[in-house]
Amino acid sequence: MDSSTHDKKLDKVDEIQSATTTAVSPEKPGKASNSRLTPAASSKSRPKGKSPPAKHPVERKNDNPLRKQNTGITRVTKSKYSSVGRSVSLGPVENSTGSAQDKPELGSVLLKQARDLISSGDNPQKALELALQAMKLFEKAANGKPSLELVMCLHVTAAIYCSLGRYNEAIPIIKRSIEIPVIEEGQEHAIAKFAGHMQLGDTYAMLGQLENSIRCYTAGLEVQRQVLGETDPRFGETCRYVAEVNFQALHFDEAERLCQMALDIHRANGSPSSLEEAADRRLMGLICETNGNHEAALEHLVLASIAMVANGHEVEVASVDCSIGDTFLSLARYDEAILAYQKALTVFKVHKGENHPAVGSVFVRLADLYNRTWKIRESKSYCENALRIYENPMPGVPPEEIASGLMNVSAIYESMNELEQALKLLHKALEIHNDAPGQQSTIAGIQAQMGVMYYMLGNYAESYNAFKNAVSNLRLIGEKKSTFFGIVLNQMGLTCVQRYALSEAAELFEEAKIVLEQEYGPYHPETLGIYSNLAGTYDAIGRLDDAIDILEYIVAVREEKLGTANADVVDEKKRLDELLKETGRVRNRKAKSLENLLDANARTINNHVIKA
Protein backbone atom coordinates (compact mmCIF):
# COMPACT_ATOMS: atom_id res chain seq x y z
CA MET A 1 0.00 0.00 0.00
CA ASP A 2 1.61 3.33 -1.05
CA SER A 3 1.86 6.50 1.07
CA SER A 4 -0.95 8.39 -0.68
CA THR A 5 -3.32 5.47 -0.14
CA HIS A 6 -2.35 5.39 3.52
CA ASP A 7 -3.14 9.09 3.90
CA LYS A 8 -6.47 8.69 2.16
CA LYS A 9 -7.54 5.82 4.39
CA LEU A 10 -6.30 7.48 7.56
CA ASP A 11 -8.31 10.57 6.74
CA LYS A 12 -11.37 8.34 6.92
CA VAL A 13 -10.23 6.92 10.22
CA ASP A 14 -10.40 10.48 11.54
CA GLU A 15 -14.15 9.97 11.43
CA ILE A 16 -13.70 7.61 14.37
CA GLN A 17 -14.70 9.18 17.63
CA SER A 18 -11.81 10.44 19.71
CA ALA A 19 -11.00 9.24 23.21
CA THR A 20 -13.10 10.91 25.82
CA THR A 21 -12.40 12.37 29.18
CA THR A 22 -14.66 12.56 32.15
CA ALA A 23 -15.32 15.10 34.81
CA VAL A 24 -14.71 14.82 38.52
CA SER A 25 -13.93 11.27 39.52
CA PRO A 26 -16.79 9.86 41.53
CA GLU A 27 -15.73 9.03 45.02
CA LYS A 28 -16.10 5.35 45.66
CA PRO A 29 -19.42 4.21 47.02
CA GLY A 30 -19.55 3.39 50.67
CA LYS A 31 -17.31 0.51 51.59
CA ALA A 32 -19.40 -2.37 52.78
CA SER A 33 -19.08 -2.81 56.47
CA ASN A 34 -17.94 -6.03 58.03
CA SER A 35 -21.06 -6.11 60.13
CA ARG A 36 -23.49 -8.87 59.23
CA LEU A 37 -26.20 -10.23 61.43
CA THR A 38 -26.33 -13.94 62.10
CA PRO A 39 -29.11 -15.80 63.85
CA ALA A 40 -26.97 -15.63 66.99
CA ALA A 41 -25.76 -12.05 67.07
CA SER A 42 -26.83 -8.51 66.30
CA SER A 43 -24.77 -5.61 65.08
CA LYS A 44 -25.20 -2.36 63.21
CA SER A 45 -24.07 -1.79 59.68
CA ARG A 46 -23.54 1.73 58.48
CA PRO A 47 -22.77 2.42 54.85
CA LYS A 48 -19.97 4.90 54.41
CA GLY A 49 -18.96 7.29 51.69
CA LYS A 50 -20.95 9.25 49.20
CA SER A 51 -22.60 8.78 45.89
CA PRO A 52 -20.85 9.71 42.69
CA PRO A 53 -21.28 13.42 41.95
CA ALA A 54 -22.86 14.55 38.73
CA LYS A 55 -20.42 15.07 35.89
CA HIS A 56 -19.50 18.22 34.05
CA PRO A 57 -21.10 18.61 30.64
CA VAL A 58 -18.47 17.81 28.03
CA GLU A 59 -19.15 18.21 24.34
CA ARG A 60 -18.37 14.93 22.64
CA LYS A 61 -19.86 12.72 20.00
CA ASN A 62 -20.02 9.51 21.94
CA ASP A 63 -19.65 9.79 25.71
CA ASN A 64 -17.62 6.86 26.99
CA PRO A 65 -16.89 7.53 30.66
CA LEU A 66 -13.71 5.83 31.73
CA ARG A 67 -14.09 6.61 35.38
CA LYS A 68 -14.09 3.40 37.30
CA GLN A 69 -15.38 3.38 40.85
CA ASN A 70 -13.31 1.72 43.45
CA THR A 71 -15.30 -1.33 44.35
CA GLY A 72 -12.81 -3.47 46.23
CA ILE A 73 -13.43 -4.39 49.83
CA THR A 74 -10.08 -3.61 51.31
CA ARG A 75 -9.75 -6.00 54.19
CA VAL A 76 -11.05 -9.22 55.66
CA THR A 77 -11.54 -9.39 59.36
CA LYS A 78 -11.82 -12.55 61.39
CA SER A 79 -15.45 -13.47 61.03
CA LYS A 80 -17.44 -13.54 64.21
CA TYR A 81 -19.47 -16.31 62.63
CA SER A 82 -16.48 -18.63 62.83
CA SER A 83 -16.88 -19.25 66.55
CA VAL A 84 -19.13 -22.27 66.13
CA GLY A 85 -18.43 -24.91 68.75
CA ARG A 86 -16.59 -24.57 72.05
CA SER A 87 -13.00 -23.85 73.00
CA VAL A 88 -11.65 -26.04 75.80
CA SER A 89 -8.75 -24.63 77.84
CA LEU A 90 -6.36 -27.35 79.01
CA GLY A 91 -3.25 -25.24 79.57
CA PRO A 92 -0.46 -24.26 77.16
CA VAL A 93 0.62 -26.65 74.46
CA GLU A 94 3.97 -25.97 72.84
CA ASN A 95 3.99 -28.71 70.22
CA SER A 96 1.72 -31.28 68.71
CA THR A 97 3.83 -34.42 68.79
CA GLY A 98 3.04 -37.78 67.34
CA SER A 99 1.42 -38.89 70.59
CA ALA A 100 -0.73 -35.77 70.61
CA GLN A 101 -2.30 -36.94 67.35
CA ASP A 102 -4.11 -39.56 69.40
CA LYS A 103 -5.69 -36.89 71.63
CA PRO A 104 -8.34 -35.11 69.56
CA GLU A 105 -9.34 -32.88 72.50
CA LEU A 106 -6.05 -31.03 72.03
CA GLY A 107 -7.42 -29.62 68.78
CA SER A 108 -9.40 -27.00 70.68
CA VAL A 109 -6.32 -25.99 72.66
CA LEU A 110 -4.18 -25.64 69.55
CA LEU A 111 -6.89 -23.65 67.81
CA LYS A 112 -7.23 -21.30 70.80
CA GLN A 113 -3.49 -20.70 70.77
CA ALA A 114 -3.64 -19.95 67.04
CA ARG A 115 -6.45 -17.45 67.55
CA ASP A 116 -4.59 -15.77 70.42
CA LEU A 117 -1.50 -15.37 68.26
CA ILE A 118 -3.55 -13.83 65.46
CA SER A 119 -5.28 -11.45 67.89
CA SER A 120 -1.92 -10.26 69.25
CA GLY A 121 -0.37 -10.11 65.79
CA ASP A 122 2.83 -11.66 67.14
CA ASN A 123 3.50 -14.64 64.89
CA PRO A 124 0.95 -15.38 62.15
CA GLN A 125 3.12 -18.11 60.64
CA LYS A 126 3.18 -19.97 63.96
CA ALA A 127 -0.57 -19.43 64.25
CA LEU A 128 -0.99 -21.09 60.84
CA GLU A 129 1.07 -24.10 61.92
CA LEU A 130 -1.04 -24.52 65.07
CA ALA A 131 -4.30 -24.17 63.11
CA LEU A 132 -3.21 -26.79 60.58
CA GLN A 133 -2.29 -29.18 63.40
CA ALA A 134 -5.68 -28.56 65.02
CA MET A 135 -7.39 -29.18 61.67
CA LYS A 136 -5.78 -32.64 61.42
CA LEU A 137 -6.97 -33.49 64.92
CA PHE A 138 -10.53 -32.34 64.22
CA GLU A 139 -10.59 -34.27 60.93
CA LYS A 140 -9.55 -37.44 62.74
CA ALA A 141 -12.16 -36.92 65.45
CA ALA A 142 -14.92 -36.20 62.91
CA ASN A 143 -14.28 -39.49 61.09
CA GLY A 144 -16.20 -38.30 58.03
CA LYS A 145 -19.22 -36.98 59.96
CA PRO A 146 -20.38 -33.31 59.96
CA SER A 147 -18.32 -31.60 62.66
CA LEU A 148 -18.90 -27.99 63.64
CA GLU A 149 -15.56 -27.92 65.46
CA LEU A 150 -13.85 -28.80 62.18
CA VAL A 151 -15.85 -26.08 60.40
CA MET A 152 -14.75 -23.52 63.00
CA CYS A 153 -11.13 -24.63 62.58
CA LEU A 154 -11.39 -24.30 58.80
CA HIS A 155 -12.76 -20.77 59.17
CA VAL A 156 -9.91 -19.74 61.44
CA THR A 157 -7.28 -21.39 59.24
CA ALA A 158 -8.62 -19.59 56.18
CA ALA A 159 -8.61 -16.28 58.06
CA ILE A 160 -4.93 -16.82 58.95
CA TYR A 161 -4.09 -17.52 55.30
CA CYS A 162 -5.84 -14.25 54.41
CA SER A 163 -3.89 -12.34 57.06
CA LEU A 164 -0.72 -13.62 55.39
CA GLY A 165 -1.98 -12.47 51.98
CA ARG A 166 -2.39 -16.07 50.76
CA TYR A 167 -5.98 -15.68 49.62
CA ASN A 168 -5.92 -18.37 46.93
CA GLU A 169 -4.95 -20.95 49.55
CA ALA A 170 -7.79 -19.79 51.80
CA ILE A 171 -10.50 -20.26 49.16
CA PRO A 172 -10.55 -24.11 48.95
CA ILE A 173 -10.51 -24.31 52.76
CA ILE A 174 -13.56 -22.07 53.05
CA LYS A 175 -15.34 -23.99 50.28
CA ARG A 176 -14.77 -27.17 52.23
CA SER A 177 -16.18 -25.53 55.38
CA ILE A 178 -19.37 -24.71 53.47
CA GLU A 179 -19.86 -28.31 52.35
CA ILE A 180 -19.74 -29.80 55.87
CA PRO A 181 -22.72 -28.25 57.73
CA VAL A 182 -26.17 -29.76 57.17
CA ILE A 183 -28.93 -27.17 57.57
CA GLU A 184 -31.43 -29.84 58.56
CA GLU A 185 -29.27 -30.63 61.62
CA GLY A 186 -30.25 -27.38 63.29
CA GLN A 187 -29.58 -23.69 63.60
CA GLU A 188 -25.88 -24.05 64.53
CA HIS A 189 -25.23 -25.85 61.26
CA ALA A 190 -27.08 -23.08 59.40
CA ILE A 191 -24.98 -20.42 61.15
CA ALA A 192 -21.81 -22.27 60.16
CA LYS A 193 -22.85 -22.53 56.50
CA PHE A 194 -23.94 -18.88 56.46
CA ALA A 195 -20.59 -17.82 57.97
CA GLY A 196 -18.71 -19.84 55.35
CA HIS A 197 -20.54 -18.19 52.45
CA MET A 198 -19.89 -14.72 53.87
CA GLN A 199 -16.22 -15.43 54.62
CA LEU A 200 -15.74 -16.75 51.09
CA GLY A 201 -17.36 -13.58 49.77
CA ASP A 202 -14.93 -11.49 51.82
CA THR A 203 -11.97 -13.44 50.46
CA TYR A 204 -13.04 -13.06 46.83
CA ALA A 205 -13.54 -9.35 47.50
CA MET A 206 -9.97 -9.11 48.77
CA LEU A 207 -8.85 -10.50 45.42
CA GLY A 208 -10.96 -7.91 43.62
CA GLN A 209 -13.32 -10.59 42.28
CA LEU A 210 -16.48 -8.73 43.19
CA GLU A 211 -18.82 -10.79 41.02
CA ASN A 212 -17.73 -14.02 42.73
CA SER A 213 -18.00 -12.21 46.04
CA ILE A 214 -21.59 -11.18 45.36
CA ARG A 215 -22.56 -14.74 44.45
CA CYS A 216 -21.23 -15.96 47.80
CA TYR A 217 -22.99 -13.22 49.76
CA THR A 218 -26.24 -13.96 47.94
CA ALA A 219 -25.93 -17.67 48.81
CA GLY A 220 -25.37 -16.74 52.46
CA LEU A 221 -28.39 -14.46 52.39
CA GLU A 222 -30.53 -17.32 51.07
CA VAL A 223 -29.37 -19.61 53.89
CA GLN A 224 -30.32 -16.97 56.43
CA ARG A 225 -33.70 -16.45 54.78
CA GLN A 226 -34.47 -20.16 55.00
CA VAL A 227 -33.67 -20.25 58.71
CA LEU A 228 -35.01 -16.90 59.93
CA GLY A 229 -37.69 -16.02 57.40
CA GLU A 230 -38.09 -12.79 55.45
CA THR A 231 -39.26 -10.54 58.28
CA ASP A 232 -36.50 -11.04 60.84
CA PRO A 233 -34.48 -7.84 61.53
CA ARG A 234 -31.24 -9.83 61.31
CA PHE A 235 -32.14 -10.88 57.79
CA GLY A 236 -32.75 -7.19 57.07
CA GLU A 237 -29.22 -6.36 58.25
CA THR A 238 -27.75 -8.86 55.82
CA CYS A 239 -29.97 -7.53 53.02
CA ARG A 240 -28.45 -4.10 53.55
CA TYR A 241 -24.93 -5.53 53.63
CA VAL A 242 -25.41 -7.35 50.32
CA ALA A 243 -27.05 -4.21 48.90
CA GLU A 244 -23.90 -2.25 49.81
CA VAL A 245 -21.70 -4.71 47.94
CA ASN A 246 -23.98 -4.62 44.88
CA PHE A 247 -23.78 -0.83 45.03
CA GLN A 248 -19.98 -1.06 44.97
CA ALA A 249 -20.21 -3.35 41.94
CA LEU A 250 -22.48 -0.81 40.19
CA HIS A 251 -25.46 -3.20 40.26
CA PHE A 252 -27.77 -0.37 41.23
CA ASP A 253 -31.11 -2.08 40.52
CA GLU A 254 -30.24 -5.08 42.67
CA ALA A 255 -28.81 -2.81 45.36
CA GLU A 256 -32.05 -0.82 45.42
CA ARG A 257 -34.18 -3.99 45.63
CA LEU A 258 -32.23 -5.39 48.56
CA CYS A 259 -32.04 -2.07 50.35
CA GLN A 260 -35.80 -1.63 50.01
CA MET A 261 -36.26 -5.10 51.56
CA ALA A 262 -34.06 -4.09 54.49
CA LEU A 263 -35.95 -0.81 54.91
CA ASP A 264 -39.33 -2.55 54.87
CA ILE A 265 -38.17 -5.08 57.46
CA HIS A 266 -36.72 -2.51 59.82
CA ARG A 267 -39.71 -0.18 59.52
CA ALA A 268 -41.99 -3.07 60.43
CA ASN A 269 -39.90 -4.20 63.40
CA GLY A 270 -38.34 -1.03 64.85
CA SER A 271 -39.16 2.47 65.99
CA PRO A 272 -39.48 5.26 63.40
CA SER A 273 -36.09 6.74 64.40
CA SER A 274 -34.11 3.50 64.75
CA LEU A 275 -30.49 3.47 63.68
CA GLU A 276 -31.18 0.41 61.52
CA GLU A 277 -33.74 2.32 59.48
CA ALA A 278 -31.40 5.33 59.34
CA ALA A 279 -28.64 3.15 57.87
CA ASP A 280 -31.08 1.74 55.31
CA ARG A 281 -32.23 5.22 54.30
CA ARG A 282 -28.69 6.49 54.04
CA LEU A 283 -27.75 3.73 51.60
CA MET A 284 -31.02 4.17 49.70
CA GLY A 285 -30.23 7.87 49.39
CA LEU A 286 -26.86 7.07 47.82
CA ILE A 287 -28.48 4.62 45.40
CA CYS A 288 -31.20 7.09 44.38
CA GLU A 289 -28.61 9.83 43.92
CA THR A 290 -26.52 7.59 41.66
CA ASN A 291 -29.62 6.68 39.63
CA GLY A 292 -30.40 10.37 39.14
CA ASN A 293 -33.46 10.35 41.40
CA HIS A 294 -32.25 13.35 43.38
CA GLU A 295 -35.48 14.34 45.11
CA ALA A 296 -36.00 10.83 46.48
CA ALA A 297 -32.35 10.74 47.55
CA LEU A 298 -32.78 13.99 49.46
CA GLU A 299 -35.85 12.67 51.27
CA HIS A 300 -34.08 9.49 52.40
CA LEU A 301 -30.94 11.34 53.48
CA VAL A 302 -32.82 13.97 55.49
CA LEU A 303 -34.80 11.27 57.32
CA ALA A 304 -31.55 9.37 58.01
CA SER A 305 -29.98 12.55 59.39
CA ILE A 306 -32.94 13.21 61.69
CA ALA A 307 -32.76 9.66 63.10
CA MET A 308 -29.01 9.92 63.70
CA VAL A 309 -29.38 13.27 65.44
CA ALA A 310 -32.04 11.74 67.69
CA ASN A 311 -29.60 8.97 68.62
CA GLY A 312 -26.66 11.31 69.23
CA HIS A 313 -24.47 10.13 66.35
CA GLU A 314 -22.97 13.49 65.44
CA VAL A 315 -20.08 12.30 63.28
CA GLU A 316 -22.36 10.01 61.26
CA VAL A 317 -24.68 12.99 60.78
CA ALA A 318 -21.75 14.91 59.27
CA SER A 319 -21.18 12.11 56.76
CA VAL A 320 -24.86 12.22 55.82
CA ASP A 321 -24.61 16.01 55.48
CA CYS A 322 -21.89 15.45 52.87
CA SER A 323 -24.27 13.23 50.92
CA ILE A 324 -27.04 15.81 51.29
CA GLY A 325 -24.63 18.40 49.91
CA ASP A 326 -23.90 16.14 46.94
CA THR A 327 -27.61 15.89 46.19
CA PHE A 328 -28.08 19.66 46.43
CA LEU A 329 -25.14 20.00 44.05
CA SER A 330 -26.79 17.62 41.56
CA LEU A 331 -29.95 19.75 41.79
CA ALA A 332 -27.87 22.92 41.17
CA ARG A 333 -28.91 24.24 44.61
CA TYR A 334 -25.41 25.49 45.24
CA ASP A 335 -25.96 27.69 48.31
CA GLU A 336 -27.67 24.83 50.15
CA ALA A 337 -24.88 22.47 49.13
CA ILE A 338 -22.26 24.85 50.54
CA LEU A 339 -24.14 25.08 53.83
CA ALA A 340 -24.33 21.28 54.11
CA TYR A 341 -20.62 20.90 53.32
CA GLN A 342 -19.58 23.62 55.77
CA LYS A 343 -21.67 22.04 58.51
CA ALA A 344 -19.97 18.68 57.94
CA LEU A 345 -16.55 20.35 57.76
CA THR A 346 -16.99 21.91 61.20
CA VAL A 347 -17.95 18.61 62.81
CA PHE A 348 -15.10 16.67 61.16
CA LYS A 349 -12.51 19.24 62.27
CA VAL A 350 -13.72 19.07 65.87
CA HIS A 351 -14.12 15.30 66.17
CA LYS A 352 -11.46 13.96 63.77
CA GLY A 353 -8.85 16.69 63.56
CA GLU A 354 -8.02 19.29 60.91
CA ASN A 355 -5.67 16.96 59.03
CA HIS A 356 -8.03 13.99 58.81
CA PRO A 357 -8.91 12.67 55.31
CA ALA A 358 -12.61 13.24 56.13
CA VAL A 359 -11.80 16.98 56.21
CA GLY A 360 -9.94 16.56 52.92
CA SER A 361 -12.98 14.89 51.36
CA VAL A 362 -15.11 17.95 52.18
CA PHE A 363 -12.46 20.23 50.66
CA VAL A 364 -12.66 18.13 47.48
CA ARG A 365 -16.44 18.51 47.39
CA LEU A 366 -16.17 22.27 47.80
CA ALA A 367 -13.49 22.39 45.09
CA ASP A 368 -15.82 20.47 42.79
CA LEU A 369 -18.70 22.82 43.52
CA TYR A 370 -16.70 25.98 42.83
CA ASN A 371 -15.23 24.44 39.69
CA ARG A 372 -18.74 23.74 38.39
CA THR A 373 -19.76 27.33 39.07
CA TRP A 374 -16.64 28.62 37.25
CA LYS A 375 -15.01 30.01 40.40
CA ILE A 376 -11.65 28.53 39.48
CA ARG A 377 -9.54 30.40 42.03
CA GLU A 378 -11.69 29.18 44.94
CA SER A 379 -11.70 25.67 43.48
CA LYS A 380 -7.91 25.55 43.27
CA SER A 381 -7.61 26.85 46.81
CA TYR A 382 -9.72 23.99 48.14
CA CYS A 383 -7.75 21.51 46.00
CA GLU A 384 -4.54 22.76 47.60
CA ASN A 385 -6.08 22.45 51.07
CA ALA A 386 -7.05 18.86 50.32
CA LEU A 387 -3.60 18.01 48.93
CA ARG A 388 -1.91 19.31 52.08
CA ILE A 389 -3.87 16.66 53.97
CA TYR A 390 -3.41 13.81 51.48
CA GLU A 391 0.31 14.45 50.95
CA ASN A 392 1.02 14.55 54.69
CA PRO A 393 -1.46 12.03 56.09
CA MET A 394 -2.11 11.41 59.76
CA PRO A 395 -0.64 8.21 61.24
CA GLY A 396 -2.94 5.22 60.93
CA VAL A 397 -4.87 6.45 57.89
CA PRO A 398 -5.45 3.60 55.38
CA PRO A 399 -3.30 4.15 52.26
CA GLU A 400 -6.23 3.44 49.93
CA GLU A 401 -8.12 6.36 51.50
CA ILE A 402 -5.24 8.69 50.62
CA ALA A 403 -5.07 7.27 47.10
CA SER A 404 -8.81 7.83 46.64
CA GLY A 405 -8.44 11.45 47.72
CA LEU A 406 -5.60 12.02 45.27
CA MET A 407 -7.71 10.52 42.48
CA ASN A 408 -10.59 12.87 43.25
CA VAL A 409 -8.35 15.96 43.27
CA SER A 410 -6.76 14.74 40.03
CA ALA A 411 -10.19 14.59 38.40
CA ILE A 412 -10.85 18.22 39.28
CA TYR A 413 -7.54 19.33 37.75
CA GLU A 414 -8.40 17.23 34.69
CA SER A 415 -11.72 19.04 34.30
CA MET A 416 -9.75 22.33 34.46
CA ASN A 417 -7.62 20.95 31.59
CA GLU A 418 -4.53 20.93 33.80
CA LEU A 419 -3.62 17.45 32.64
CA GLU A 420 0.02 17.41 33.76
CA GLN A 421 -0.97 18.09 37.36
CA ALA A 422 -3.78 15.54 37.11
CA LEU A 423 -1.39 12.89 35.82
CA LYS A 424 1.10 13.64 38.59
CA LEU A 425 -1.54 12.92 41.22
CA LEU A 426 -2.67 9.73 39.50
CA HIS A 427 0.93 8.49 39.47
CA LYS A 428 1.08 9.08 43.24
CA ALA A 429 -2.18 7.18 43.73
CA LEU A 430 -0.83 4.32 41.63
CA GLU A 431 2.35 4.16 43.71
CA ILE A 432 0.28 3.94 46.90
CA HIS A 433 -1.69 0.94 45.65
CA ASN A 434 1.50 -0.69 44.34
CA ASP A 435 -0.20 -3.88 43.11
CA ALA A 436 -1.77 -4.55 46.51
CA PRO A 437 -4.03 -7.64 46.58
CA GLY A 438 -7.67 -6.82 45.89
CA GLN A 439 -6.87 -3.43 44.36
CA GLN A 440 -6.51 -4.48 40.72
CA SER A 441 -9.89 -3.01 39.85
CA THR A 442 -8.94 0.36 41.31
CA ILE A 443 -5.49 0.20 39.73
CA ALA A 444 -7.07 -0.56 36.35
CA GLY A 445 -9.34 2.46 36.73
CA ILE A 446 -6.36 4.71 37.44
CA GLN A 447 -4.40 3.30 34.51
CA ALA A 448 -7.34 3.74 32.15
CA GLN A 449 -7.81 7.36 33.16
CA MET A 450 -4.09 7.97 32.69
CA GLY A 451 -4.48 6.49 29.22
CA VAL A 452 -7.19 9.03 28.42
CA MET A 453 -5.07 11.94 29.62
CA TYR A 454 -1.99 10.82 27.71
CA TYR A 455 -4.22 10.50 24.64
CA MET A 456 -5.44 14.07 25.10
CA LEU A 457 -1.82 15.24 25.40
CA GLY A 458 -0.94 13.45 22.15
CA ASN A 459 1.42 11.01 23.90
CA TYR A 460 0.01 7.93 22.23
CA ALA A 461 2.83 5.59 23.26
CA GLU A 462 2.23 6.23 26.97
CA SER A 463 -1.53 6.14 26.38
CA TYR A 464 -1.23 2.71 24.77
CA ASN A 465 0.91 1.37 27.63
CA ALA A 466 -1.53 2.67 30.25
CA PHE A 467 -4.54 1.10 28.50
CA LYS A 468 -2.63 -2.15 27.99
CA ASN A 469 -1.89 -2.37 31.72
CA ALA A 470 -5.51 -1.57 32.56
CA VAL A 471 -6.79 -4.30 30.24
CA SER A 472 -4.34 -6.81 31.72
CA ASN A 473 -5.51 -6.05 35.26
CA LEU A 474 -9.16 -6.31 34.28
CA ARG A 475 -8.57 -9.67 32.62
CA LEU A 476 -6.69 -10.83 35.72
CA ILE A 477 -9.65 -10.22 38.03
CA GLY A 478 -12.21 -11.65 35.63
CA GLU A 479 -13.90 -8.40 34.55
CA LYS A 480 -13.91 -9.44 30.91
CA LYS A 481 -17.66 -8.96 30.60
CA SER A 482 -18.15 -5.61 32.30
CA THR A 483 -19.14 -2.47 30.42
CA PHE A 484 -16.06 -0.74 31.82
CA PHE A 485 -13.86 -3.40 30.24
CA GLY A 486 -15.58 -2.84 26.89
CA ILE A 487 -15.09 0.90 27.12
CA VAL A 488 -11.39 0.54 27.96
CA LEU A 489 -10.95 -1.80 24.97
CA ASN A 490 -12.60 0.82 22.77
CA GLN A 491 -10.32 3.58 24.03
CA MET A 492 -7.26 1.39 23.56
CA GLY A 493 -8.40 0.74 20.00
CA LEU A 494 -8.58 4.49 19.38
CA THR A 495 -5.01 4.82 20.62
CA CYS A 496 -3.93 2.06 18.23
CA VAL A 497 -5.50 4.02 15.37
CA GLN A 498 -3.37 7.04 16.27
CA ARG A 499 -0.31 4.77 16.32
CA TYR A 500 -1.27 3.35 12.88
CA ALA A 501 -1.66 -0.14 14.39
CA LEU A 502 -4.93 -0.66 12.55
CA SER A 503 -5.00 -4.45 12.71
CA GLU A 504 -4.72 -4.37 16.52
CA ALA A 505 -7.31 -1.59 16.65
CA ALA A 506 -9.79 -3.74 14.69
CA GLU A 507 -9.26 -6.67 17.08
CA LEU A 508 -9.85 -4.42 20.11
CA PHE A 509 -13.00 -2.89 18.60
CA GLU A 510 -14.32 -6.37 17.79
CA GLU A 511 -13.82 -7.54 21.38
CA ALA A 512 -15.33 -4.34 22.76
CA LYS A 513 -18.31 -4.83 20.44
CA ILE A 514 -18.95 -8.32 21.85
CA VAL A 515 -18.81 -7.06 25.45
CA LEU A 516 -21.15 -4.12 24.94
CA GLU A 517 -23.60 -6.17 22.87
CA GLN A 518 -23.94 -8.48 25.86
CA GLU A 519 -24.15 -5.72 28.46
CA TYR A 520 -26.02 -2.95 26.60
CA GLY A 521 -27.55 -4.65 23.56
CA PRO A 522 -27.00 -3.85 19.85
CA TYR A 523 -29.06 -0.65 19.81
CA HIS A 524 -27.42 1.22 22.68
CA PRO A 525 -25.55 4.43 21.66
CA GLU A 526 -22.30 3.14 23.20
CA THR A 527 -22.54 -0.06 21.15
CA LEU A 528 -23.34 1.85 17.99
CA GLY A 529 -20.32 4.08 18.64
CA ILE A 530 -18.06 1.02 18.66
CA TYR A 531 -19.71 -0.26 15.44
CA SER A 532 -18.82 3.09 13.90
CA ASN A 533 -15.21 2.80 15.05
CA LEU A 534 -15.01 -0.73 13.66
CA ALA A 535 -16.43 0.38 10.33
CA GLY A 536 -13.87 3.18 10.07
CA THR A 537 -11.03 0.78 10.85
CA TYR A 538 -12.25 -1.80 8.34
CA ASP A 539 -12.36 1.00 5.75
CA ALA A 540 -8.78 2.01 6.57
CA ILE A 541 -7.39 -1.55 6.18
CA GLY A 542 -9.24 -2.15 2.93
CA ARG A 543 -12.18 -4.26 4.12
CA LEU A 544 -14.65 -1.99 2.38
CA ASP A 545 -17.51 -4.46 2.06
CA ASP A 546 -17.43 -5.12 5.81
CA ALA A 547 -17.31 -1.40 6.52
CA ILE A 548 -20.29 -0.76 4.25
CA ASP A 549 -22.36 -3.53 5.82
CA ILE A 550 -21.76 -2.13 9.31
CA LEU A 551 -22.49 1.46 8.27
CA GLU A 552 -25.73 0.39 6.56
CA TYR A 553 -26.84 -1.20 9.82
CA ILE A 554 -25.83 1.85 11.88
CA VAL A 555 -27.64 4.26 9.56
CA ALA A 556 -30.79 2.12 9.56
CA VAL A 557 -30.87 1.93 13.37
CA ARG A 558 -30.11 5.61 13.90
CA GLU A 559 -32.67 6.70 11.32
CA GLU A 560 -35.26 4.64 13.16
CA LYS A 561 -34.26 5.83 16.63
CA LEU A 562 -33.22 9.44 15.97
CA GLY A 563 -34.84 10.45 12.69
CA THR A 564 -33.25 11.25 9.35
CA ALA A 565 -32.46 14.88 10.26
CA ASN A 566 -30.31 14.05 13.27
CA ALA A 567 -26.68 15.24 12.98
CA ASP A 568 -25.24 11.82 13.80
CA VAL A 569 -27.43 10.22 11.15
CA VAL A 570 -26.32 12.77 8.56
CA ASP A 571 -22.63 12.15 9.35
CA GLU A 572 -23.00 8.37 9.10
CA LYS A 573 -24.94 8.61 5.83
CA LYS A 574 -22.20 10.83 4.41
CA ARG A 575 -19.56 8.24 5.31
CA LEU A 576 -21.69 5.48 3.83
CA ASP A 577 -22.31 7.37 0.59
CA GLU A 578 -18.57 7.94 0.13
CA LEU A 579 -17.83 4.24 0.53
CA LEU A 580 -20.66 3.21 -1.76
CA LYS A 581 -19.41 5.62 -4.41
CA GLU A 582 -15.87 4.29 -4.04
CA THR A 583 -16.99 0.67 -4.49
CA GLY A 584 -19.70 1.28 -7.05
CA ARG A 585 -22.40 -0.19 -4.79
CA VAL A 586 -25.82 1.13 -3.92
CA ARG A 587 -27.26 1.26 -0.44
CA ASN A 588 -29.11 -1.80 0.82
CA ARG A 589 -31.99 -0.25 2.76
CA LYS A 590 -33.00 -3.52 4.37
CA ALA A 591 -31.03 -3.86 7.60
CA LYS A 592 -29.19 -7.14 7.97
CA SER A 593 -28.97 -9.11 11.18
CA LEU A 594 -25.99 -8.56 13.43
CA GLU A 595 -25.15 -12.26 13.27
CA ASN A 596 -24.41 -11.82 9.56
CA LEU A 597 -22.82 -8.38 9.81
CA LEU A 598 -20.64 -8.59 12.88
CA ASP A 599 -19.52 -12.16 13.47
CA ALA A 600 -16.14 -11.58 15.09
CA ASN A 601 -15.02 -15.11 14.26
CA ALA A 602 -15.98 -15.00 10.59
CA ARG A 603 -12.66 -13.53 9.41
CA THR A 604 -9.09 -13.25 10.53
CA ILE A 605 -7.36 -9.88 10.22
CA ASN A 606 -3.82 -9.92 8.88
CA ASN A 607 -1.32 -8.36 11.25
CA HIS A 608 -0.84 -5.15 9.35
CA VAL A 609 0.75 -2.10 11.00
CA ILE A 610 1.09 1.23 9.23
CA LYS A 611 4.18 3.11 10.36
CA ALA A 612 4.12 6.87 10.79
Secondary structure, 3 states (H helix, E strand, C coil): CCHHHHHHHHHHHCCCCCCCCCCCCCCCCCCCCCCCCCCCCCCCCCCCCCCCCCCCCCCCCCCCCCCCCCCCCCCCCCCHHHCCCCCCCCCCCCCCCCHHHHCCCHHHHHHHHHHHHHHHCCCHHHHHHHHHHHHHHHHHHHCCCCCHHHHHHHHHHHHHHHHCCCHHHHHHHHHHHHHCCCHHHCHHHHHHHHHHHHHHHHHHHHCCCHHHHHHHHHHHHHHHHHHHCCCCHHHHHHHHHHHHHHHHCCCHHHHHHHHHHHHHHHHHHCCCCCHHHHHHHHHHHHHHHHCCCHHHHHHHHHHHHHHHHHCCCHHHHHHHHHHHHHHHHHCCCHHHHHHHHHHHHHHHHHHHCCCCHHHHHHHHHHHHHHHHCCCHHHHHHHHHHHHHHHCCCCCCCCHHHHHHHHHHHHHHHHHCCCHHHHHHHHHHHHHHHCCCCCCHHHHHHHHHHHHHHHHHCCCHHHHHHHHHHHHHHHHHCCCCCCHHHHHHHHHHHHHHHHCCCHHHHHHHHHHHHHHHHHHCCCCCHHHHHHHHHHHHHHHHCCCHHHHHHHHHHHHHHHHHHHCCCCHHHHHHHHHHHHHHHHHCCCCCCCCCCHHHHCCCCCCCCCCCCCCC
